[in-house]
Amino acid sequence: MPATDYQASFLGRISLRRNQVIAMDGNHEQEDLELFSKHVSERFTELLSPPDDVVFDTLLSISWLRKLLDVFLCCEAEFKAVLMMGDDDHPFQISKPPLDRLIHEFLDRSIKALDLCNAVTNGLDSVRHYQKLAEIAASALGQKPIGDGQARRSRKALNSLLMAMSVDDKECSAVKTTERSWSFSRLAVNKDRSPGHLRQVAKKWSAAKQIQAMTWNLVPPRGAEGSGLASPVYTMSVIMVFVMWALAAAIPCQERNGLSATYFPVRKQWSWDQSITGLHEKIAEEWKEKEKKGAAGLLSEVQKMEKLVRNLMEFTDSFQFHGGTDEKAEEAADHAAELAEICKRMEEGLLPLQMKIKEVFHRIVRSRAEFLQALKQGGKSSAPPV
C-alpha cells in the first residue's frame, strides 16, 4: 500500500473515532500508537530496501530524497493526528507534565529543522552550478570528431567543476547564506539584536552543530511513558533529526565536519529501530569515506558525476599533449553521454526536490503553530478558576 494510502486510512480512522459519541476506554489510543509505529517501520523499511524494479532510486539519490521527504510528511501528519485528533482531551494532555516538556523540546528541534531546510535549499544552488558546468563539458566532448577547441572548452569546465566540488564546507555558499539571516533558533532568542549581529550569527552557523543540538536531549521514554503519548513524540523527533541529517549529508551546506558522528539513541523496543538504524549506518559509513576525499556531499548523482569528471579530465589532459586515439575518444564520448544523462536527471529532479523541501518547511511552521495553540488552550483550561 502506498504511503499516501496508509496516511489516508490512518487519518480517516482517527477522524471517524473522534466523531463517534462513545466513551474512550483507553484501548483505542494504544491501537493508534501501535499503528503509527507500524507505519513508520514499513515506510523506512522500503527506504532501506527499495523494490528491485525501482529505477534510479539508490540511496541518497534525488528521487530517494524526495521519497524520504514524503515519508516525513506522512509520518508527521499521523503523529499530529495521534496527539491532537484522537479526542477532545488530548490538547489538555500535551500541556501536562511530563508531555509538555517533551512537546516543547520537540518544538525547539523543529526550529533547528527550519534552519537546516534553508541551508539545504541554499546548497541546491551549488548542485545546480555543478550541473551547468557538467553540461558544458559533456556537450563539448559529445561532438565528433573531438578537436583541440572542444577539449580545451571541456577541460576548463571540468577544472571549474572539480574546484567547486572541493570547496571547504565553511566557505560553501557563505555569501548567499549571510544575505538571508535565516538562523531561526538564534533569532528566537535574539529578537532585540541588530541586523549586523544576525549576519554574524549566520557566518558562524554550522549544520553539524545544529544536528547535534537536536539530539542532545533526545532520550527514549522509559517505563510507563514508553507506552503512552511520549512514544510518538520521541519517534517523530528521531524521524525529524534523521531526515535533516540525511539532507545535510547529501547536499552541500555550511560546516558539516563531524556529521558522521551523529548518534541516534534508538532502542530495540520499537518496530522501526532496525530500518532507521540501518539507514543511519549506511549513510554514516559513506560520509566517513567522503570526508577523506572532499566536501561535495553524498548526493548519488554528484558522486557519479565526480567519478566521470575525473575520468574525462584524464582524457582532456592526455589530448592536450598527445592528441586522442580513436579508442580513447570513443571511451570519452561514452563517459560524456553518461554525464549528460546524469545532468538530465538532475535537471528534472532538482526543482521538485526543492519544492518538496519547501513543503516540509511550511508543514513544520504550520504544525509548530498548531502545537503552540494547543498548549496555550490546554494551559488555560487547566488553570484554576479565579
Long-range contacts (C-beta under 8 A, 24 or more apart in sequence): 3-43, 3-70, 3-71, 3-74, 4-70, 4-74, 6-39, 6-42, 6-43, 6-74, 7-39, 7-74, 7-77, 7-78, 10-35, 10-36, 10-39, 10-78, 10-81, 11-77, 11-78, 11-81, 11-85, 14-81, 14-82, 14-85, 14-86, 15-81, 15-85, 17-86, 17-87, 18-85, 18-86, 18-87, 24-87, 24-89, 28-86, 29-86, 29-229, 30-227, 32-81, 32-82, 32-86, 33-82, 33-227, 33-228, 33-229, 33-231, 33-232, 36-75, 36-78, 36-79, 36-82, 36-232, 36-235, 37-231, 37-232, 37-235, 37-270, 37-271, 37-272, 38-271, 39-74, 39-75, 39-78, 40-75, 40-235, 40-239, 40-271, 40-272, 41-270, 41-271, 41-272, 41-275, 43-71, 43-74, 43-75, 44-71, 44-272, 44-275, 44-276, 44-279, 45-274, 45-275, 47-71, 47-275, 47-279, 48-275, 48-278, 48-279, 48-282, 56-345, 58-300, 59-279, 59-282, 59-283, 59-286, 59-300, 60-246, 60-249, 60-250, 60-283, 60-286, 60-298, 60-299, 60-300, 61-299, 61-300, 61-301, 62-299, 62-300, 62-301, 62-345, 62-346, 62-349, 62-350, 62-353, 63-349, 64-300, 65-246, 65-247, 65-250, 65-299, 65-353, 66-349, 66-352, 66-353, 66-356, 68-243, 68-246, 69-243, 69-353, 69-356, 69-357, 69-359, 69-360, 70-356, 71-239, 71-243, 72-239, 72-240, 72-243, 72-360, 73-359, 73-360, 73-363, 75-236, 75-239, 76-236, 76-239, 76-363, 76-364, 76-367, 79-232, 79-233, 79-235, 79-236, 80-367, 80-370, 80-371, 82-229, 82-232, 83-229, 83-232, 83-233, 84-370, 84-371, 84-374, 90-229, 90-374, 91-374, 91-375, 91-377, 91-378, 91-381, 92-378, 92-381, 92-382, 93-229, 93-378, 94-229, 94-371, 94-374, 94-375, 94-378, 95-374, 95-375, 95-377, 95-378, 95-379, 95-382, 96-378, 96-382, 98-225, 98-230, 99-228, 99-229, 99-230, 99-233, 100-375, 102-221, 102-230, 102-233, 102-234, 103-233, 103-371, 103-375, 104-375, 105-217, 105-218, 105-237, 106-233, 106-236, 106-237, 106-240, 106-371, 107-368, 107-371, 107-372, 108-185, 109-214, 109-218, 109-237, 109-240, 109-241, 110-240, 110-364, 110-367, 110-368, 111-184, 111-185, 111-188, 111-368, 112-184, 112-185, 112-210, 112-213, 112-214, 112-244, 113-214, 113-240, 113-244, 113-364, 114-182, 114-184, 114-361, 114-364, 114-365, 115-182, 115-183, 115-184, 115-185, 115-205, 115-210, 116-207, 116-210, 116-211, 116-244, 116-247, 116-248, 116-253, 117-244, 117-247, 117-357, 117-358, 117-360, 117-361, 117-364, 118-180, 118-182, 118-361, 119-177, 119-182, 119-205, 119-207, 119-210, 119-248, 119-253, 119-254, 120-247, 120-248, 120-251, 120-253, 120-357, 121-354, 121-357, 121-358, 121-361, 122-173, 122-176, 122-177, 122-180, 122-253, 123-172, 123-173, 123-251, 123-252, 123-253, 123-297, 124-251, 124-350, 124-353, 124-354, 124-357, 125-173, 125-176, 126-164, 126-172, 126-173, 126-252, 127-251, 127-252, 127-297, 127-299, 127-302, 127-346, 127-350, 128-346, 128-350, 129-164, 130-161, 130-164, 130-165, 130-296, 130-302, 130-305, 131-343, 131-346, 131-347, 131-350, 133-157, 133-158, 133-160, 133-161, 133-164, 134-161, 134-305, 134-309, 134-339, 134-342, 134-343, 135-340, 135-343, 137-161, 137-309, 137-312, 137-336, 137-339, 138-336, 138-337, 138-339, 138-340, 138-343, 139-340, 140-336, 141-312, 141-315, 141-316, 141-332, 141-333, 141-335, 141-336, 142-333, 142-336, 142-337, 142-340, 144-329, 144-333, 145-329, 146-319, 146-324, 146-329, 146-332, 146-333, 148-319, 151-316, 151-319, 151-320, 151-324, 152-316, 152-320, 154-312, 154-316, 155-313, 155-316, 155-317, 155-320, 158-309, 158-312, 158-313, 158-316, 159-313, 161-305, 161-309, 162-306, 162-309, 162-310, 162-313, 165-294, 165-295, 165-296, 165-302, 165-306, 166-294, 166-295, 166-296, 167-252, 167-295, 168-295, 169-207, 169-252, 169-253, 169-254, 169-255, 169-256, 169-257, 169-295, 170-254, 170-255, 172-252, 172-253, 172-254, 172-295, 173-252, 173-253, 173-254, 174-203, 174-254, 177-202, 177-203, 177-205, 177-254, 178-202, 178-203, 185-210, 185-213, 205-254, 205-255, 206-254, 206-255, 206-256, 207-248, 207-253, 207-254, 207-255, 207-256, 207-259, 208-248, 208-255, 208-256, 208-257, 208-258, 208-259, 208-262, 209-255, 210-244, 211-241, 211-244, 211-245, 211-248, 211-259, 211-262, 212-262, 214-240, 214-241, 214-244, 215-241, 215-262, 215-263, 215-264, 215-265, 218-264, 218-265, 219-265, 220-265, 220-266, 220-267, 220-269, 226-269, 231-270, 235-270, 235-272, 238-264, 238-266, 238-276, 239-276, 242-276, 242-279, 242-280, 243-360, 245-280, 245-283, 246-279, 246-283, 247-357, 249-283, 249-286, 249-287, 249-297, 249-298, 250-297, 250-298, 250-299, 251-297, 251-299, 252-295, 252-296, 252-297, 256-295, 257-291, 259-287, 260-284, 260-285, 260-287, 260-288, 260-291, 301-342, 301-345, 301-346, 301-349, 304-338, 304-342, 305-339, 305-342, 305-343, 308-335, 308-338, 308-339, 308-342, 309-339, 311-335, 312-336, 312-339
